[in-house]
Amino acid sequence: MNDDTLAFTPDDFSGFARLFPLPNLIMFPHVMQAIHIFEPRYRSLFEEALSDDKLIALGVLAPGWEVDYEGRPALESMACLCRIATYQQTPEGTYNVLLLGVRRIQLQEELPPTKPFRVSEAEIVEDHVPPHSSAEEIVGLQKQLLVAFKRSMTKLPTSYDQIDELLGSQITLGMLADIVAYTAELNLKTKLSLLKTSNVVDRVHVLLGALSKSGRPNATRRTFPPAFSTN
């Protein structure tokens, strides 16, 4: 894969999101997630995306989805738009896929069910930093977040070198917050609130508070880098 393949601008998005809803995974921009696609409806979704713009929206099933999983259960309003980075087809016709999160999207009106999978109108939601935030504040928050993240990853010392690489990189505070939010041991409710927060400073403050409690039993444990998720 190359940078040209993965490059994304808002103009690449048609405004209609192919929905791949999951009950136990919150995807974020700027991270990569491996998924295994085996249900016929999602194989159809993947194949259409592959032949078109290579975009798939990883959505989040709202509570109570179990009673209507095969139908059209309610979704949370925010999803993550992803680009297909690479894939392999198995002899059984299923797919192992690597997705790159590219933007938050706000789901709007869902289209009538004319395809095997669900499609919704959606709008890209860009990160924003409050205009009153100083450069010094942003740098300070970035340092605090990296320290808190490293402290929370005590059970995964092999990840330290990868975390330290972030110290010297030129990524934005919003990108760092998304990487940490995705990777850290946080419960799904907290991760969803972080996905829904486009104000970068607010997101970092919520994240710093959550990281201080991340050792609790209800945290969602995630390896760094991540393993596969299935549909």
RATAVEN-V768253 format. One line per field, one symbol per residue. psi: psi as a letter, one per 40 degrees, with the letter a starting at -180 (. if undefined). burial: + if it has 16 or more other C-alpha atoms within 10 Angstrom, else -. A space follows every 10 residues. Layout:
psi: ???
burial: ???
//
This chain:
psi: iidddeihid eeheehhhhg hidfhhiiie iihhihhdhd dddddddddd ebefhihhih hiieddefde bgiiiidhih hihhdiihhi deeihhihih hdiiihhbhi iigeidiihi iihhhiiihh dehidddddd dddddddddd defdegdeed dddddddeif iidddddddd dddigiiddd dddddehehd dddddddddd deeeeideih hhihiiaiii .
burial: -----+---- --+-++++++ +++-++++++ ++++++++-- -+++++--+- ---+++++++ +---+----- ----+--+++ +++++----- ---+++++++ +++++++--- ------++++ +++++-+--- -------+-- ++--++-+++ -++------- --+------- --++++++++ ++++++++-+ ++-+++++-+ +-++-+++-+ +--++---++ ---+------ -
//
